[in-house]
Amino acid sequence: MARINLLPWREERRNEQKREFGVAAGGSVLLMAGIVLYVHMHINGMIDYQQSRNRYIQQEIKQVESKIREIQDIEKQKKQLIARMRVIERLQRNRPEVVHLFQELVELIPEGIQLSQLSQSGSAITLKGKTQSNARVSSFMRSLDSSDWFTKPELDVIQSSSKGGDRTRSFTMRIQQANSADESGNGEKG
């Protein structure tokens, strides 16, 4: 019988299978490396895209916040201007009142009383002055109480002092302005 040596053929076939396996394994490794590289690049691209969107949103948020601050500043200025306008309007409405108030005071002050200071806070008026007698202050208070422009006269202080032969009395009195613009809201007197 003829002897055929199959070992080299088997060996060659094994070597061929090892080479094919090596090529397939190398190709698989390269393919996997390519896939991993692609996935890595794709994910990095998505991250970069999202970060650029986030930066854009942050920039827009900063612009909107600056506009909001501008609007708040404008609102604050608007409120201040409206408050000033109201003060000016109130002063314009009360302008005739002041003239009438002084006219009324001049007509009501009895002889022998001198006013040295007048101050007003809202509808409260404080009068300081000098007089020759307590009776004149009482008369002045009655006149103020009967006036349509003044109410609630109250004597705070009356002090006597004498210079040489003259005796004078200093007084402080509080009164309320009747029908003031602050109370009625329309600023008109009757």
Secondary structure, 3 states (H helix, E strand, C coil): CCCCCCHHHHHHHHHHHHHHHHHHHHHHHHHHHHHHHHHHHHHHHHHHHHHHHHHHHHHHHHHHHHHHHHHHHHHHHHHHHHHHHHHHHHHHHHHHHHHHHHHHHHHHCCCCEEEEEEEEECCEEEEEEEECCHHHHHHHHHHHHHCCCEEEEEEEEEEEEEECCEEEEEEEEEEEECCCHHHHCCCCCC
